[in-house]
Amino acid sequence: MVSVDIVVPCYNYARFLRHAVESAMHQDDVEVRVLIIDDCSTDLTPDVGRELTHEFAGVTFRRHAENKGHVATFNEGIAELTGDYFLLLSADDYLLPGSLGRAVRLMEAHKEISFVFGRAFFSANERPLQPWVPLTRGIVHDGDTVLSGRRFVELSSALNIVPTPTAVVRTSVQLAAGGYRPELPHTGDMEMWLRLAAYGSVGYIDADQAVYRLHGTNMSIAYEGIDDLEARRKALNIFFADGAKKMDPSGALQRECLHRFSGEAFRQARMALNRGEANTARQFRDYGLAVSPTARLSLGWVRLLAKQAMRRQSLTAIR
């Protein structure tokens, strides 16, 4: 049977840990091994982790004597992979039934695939689950899809379109690509998906694969606005300085992605105008113009100009 190694990094997520591990161990059609790495939690994580090792033969628990941070913890798990496939599952997320079987079937049928990802749900504060659909109809057809690595990079550009708990990676590719970069504490996953895409095709599972929890202790909460965009651009720049050379040594792909990146900045500017935040909109506008020499040729720029004109007309009418 095909084997999947799941690394579950955990820091003070004892209240979520059991659900995450049980969702992995109850998957069908694959042999699952789970390694829980407790990064020196101060809650009941050690108790829950040890309980799970007694309940499931495929679960291993390890505790750090001191906090090493999430990137070092991720890379520690990657260094010990022995299965056919690999999934990094945060202790506060969980898998949906059949997700690993669906992922593995697509990858077994297409040996050129580096990794797969799929649809997910957001879970926030006891509210109903909200769907996260990374790729919509028109971009992909009905059913599972295999994208070229270049096409995946084009679709990603300024966005992280991969729900991390849905991303199943071919272990041989992960080991070849290496671990997460310490200099990207916020967007290391985005850079990783781009880097893996340089090694082969990317599969998209047209099914709900996992649930991503949103809560006050998510690390991504600390990044917003220009800081968030700049962190994403740093991930792009690191990828283009290294991994993209395998895919497009001409530099055309980088220029295209930065052009799209400027469009994302202009979209954020329009949203700020909708909120009445003129200074914030100006910051996003200037950032977008600085990112790409072709920014003024983008549809996003035209839309922003139209939005600014409408706002000026509205202010004039009010006066």
N, C-alpha and C positions, 0 to 999 in steps of 0.2 A: 504493500500500500504506500502511496505517496506520503511523504512526511513534511510537516510544517512546523518550524521552530517559531514560537511566539515569545518575544521579549516584552515583559511588562515592567517598565520603570515606575516606581512609586515613591512619592514624597508626600506624606501626610494626607493620603487618600484612602485611609482604612475603610471609610464609609462606602467607598465605591469598589474596592478591590475585589471582593467576592463576586460581585456581578460580572466584572470584566473577565475573571478567570473562568467562572462557570460557563460563560457564553462561548469561550474558546474550547473548553474541554467537552462540550456537548455538540460539537460539530460532527457531521456525518461524512463518510467517504474519504477521510484523511486521517493519518496518524498525527496527533498533536502532542507536542512537548512545550511546556510553558516554563520559562525562567523568570521569576519575580526578583527584581533587584530593588531592594529598599535603600534609598539614598539617605540613610540616617534619619528616618522620620521620628517625630516626637509624639505621634499619636499611637493608636493601637495596631499599626501596620504589622509589626513583628508577630503579634498574636494571631491576626487574621492569616498572615502568610504561612505560618507554621501549621495552623489548622488545615489549610488547603493542601499542604504536602501530605498530611495524613489521610485526607479524603480522596486524593487523586494521585495515582502512581506516576503520572506524567508531569507532575508539578515539582519544581525545585525552587527553594527560597534562599536568597542570599541577602545579607545586610551589611552595608558599609559602616565602618567604625566612625567615619566622618563624612560630612556632606561633600560630594564631588561635583555636583551640578548635573544638569540633565544631559548635556552633550557627552561628557565623559561616561555617564551611565549608559547612554545609547550605544556608544562605541565599545564598551565592555561587553555588552550582549552580542554585538555583531562579531566580535573577535572569537566567539565560541560557537558559531553556527555550524551545524553538521547535517541538517535536514536538506531536503530538496528545495524548499521554499521558506520564506521568512516574512514575518509580520511584526512590526513594532506597534504594540497596543498600549496606549496610555491607560493607567489604572482607573481613570475616570470615564473611559469610553467602554463600549461593549459591542460585540458582534451580533448580527442577526442570524437566525437559523439558515444553514445551507450556504453561507457566504463563502467559506473556504472551499467547499466542493465546487461551486460555480467558478471561482477564480482559478483553481487548479485545472479544471477541465479545459478552460480556454488556453491556458499556458501549455498544457500537455499536447493540445492539438496544434499549437503554433510555437515551435521551439525557438523562433526568432524573437519572441516577446521577452523583454527585460522585466517588466512588471505590469500589473493590472491594477485598476481602481474602478470604483463604481459609485452609485448613488448612496446617499446617506440621509440621516435625519439629524437636525439640531434638537437638543433637549435643554430647556432653560426654565429653571425655577417652577417646576411642576406645571408649566403650561403645556398644551398639546404639542406633540412632535411636529416640527416644521421640516418640510422636505428640502434637501440640498441636492440639486440636480446639476452636476458640473457641466454636462454637455447636453444641449437640447436638440430636438428634431430639426433637421436641416443641416446641422453640423455633423451629426451621426445619424445613421439609419436605424430603423427599429431592430432590436436585438443587439447582441454583443458585437463589438467593432474592434478591428485591429488598425491602429494608426501608425504611420511611419514616425520615427523619432522626431524628424524635422517638423512634421505636422503637429505633433504634440507641443513642441516648443513654440510654434507659431500661435497655437491656441492659448498657451499659458501666458506668454509675454509678461505683462505686469501683474498677473494674478496667480495665486496658488489655487489651481482648480482641483487639486487632489485631496479629498477627505482622508486624512492620514490613517484612520482605522480601517479603511477599505483597501489600502495599498499592500498587495502581496507581491514580493520580489523574488525573482529566481536567485537562489543563494549564490551560485557561481558568479552571477553578474554583480551582486552586492559585494562580494569579497574582492572582485576585480576593481570595482569602483571605489572601494574604501569606505571610511566612516564619515560621520557628520563633522562639519567644520566648526571649531570653537569660535571663530570670528563672526559666526552667523547665529547668535543665540535665538533670534526671533524668526529668521527665515531660512534656517538650515534645512528644513524639510522641502521648501520650494526649490532650493538649489540642488538637493538630492534628486528630486524627480527629474529635473533638467539633465543632471549628470547621467542618471540611469538611461534616459532617452537617447543619449549619445551611443549607447551600447547595443541598441536594437529597437524593435517596435514596442508599442505600448498598447495594452489591451484595455478596453472599456467594457465593464459589466453593466448591462442594461437591467439592473435590479437593485433593490435596496439591500445594502451590504452591512451597514453598521450604524451606530448612534454615537454622535459626538456631543458631549455635554458642554454647555456654556454655563459658567458660574463665576463668581467673583474672584476665584483664585486661579483662573486660567492665566498662563504666562502672557498670552497675546493681548490681554486687557491693557497692559502697560504701554502698548504701542498704538498710536492713532495719528491721524492727520499726516503732515509732512514727514514726521519720523517714521511712520509706517511705510510710506512710499519710498523713502530713502533706504530703509532696510531691504525692501524688495529690489531696488535698483542695485544695491550692493551684491545681492545674490546673483542677479543677472550678470553683473560685471565680472564676478568671479567665475561664473560658468563660461562666459565668452572668452575669458583669458586662458581657459584650459579645455574643458570638455567640448566646447563648440567646434574646436579645430578638427575633430574627427568628423563632424557633420557638415561644416561649411567653412573651409579655410578662406573663402573669398571675402568674408565679412558682411555679405548681403543679408544674412539671417539676423545678425546683430543690429544692423540698421533698421530692418523691418520691425524687430521687437521694440527697439527704442522709440520708433515712430508710434507704435501701438501704446507704449508706455506713456507718451505725452498725451495721447487720447484719454487714458485713465485719469491723468492729472486734471485735464479739462472737465471730465465728468464730475470729479470731486468738486471742482470750482462751481459748476452749475448747481450741484446739490447745496453748496454753501450759500449761493445766492437765493435758492429756494427757502433757506432758513433765515435769510436776512443778514447773513454774516459776510459783509462786503470785504473786510480785511482778510478773512480766511480765504475767500474766493480769489482775491488778488494774489495771495501767496501760492495757491495751487496753480493759478494761471502762469505766474512767473516761473514756477518750477517746471511746468510742462514745456514752456518755450525754451528753457535751458537744457532740457533732456535730449532733444532731437533737432537737428538742423532742418528737418522737413515738417516740424510740428505745425506750422501755419498752413500746410497742405492737407491736414487731417480733417475728417468730418467732425471730429470732436471740437476742433477750433472754430469751425463754422457755427456749430450749435452754441458754443459759448458766446460768440459774438452776437448771435441772435438773442440769447438770453439776456446779455448785458443791455442790448438795445431795448428790449421789452421792459426791463427794469427801469431804465432811464425814462421811458415814456410814462410808466406808471407813477414814478416820483414826480414828474412834471405835472401830470394830471392832478395828483394829490395837492401839490402846491397851488 
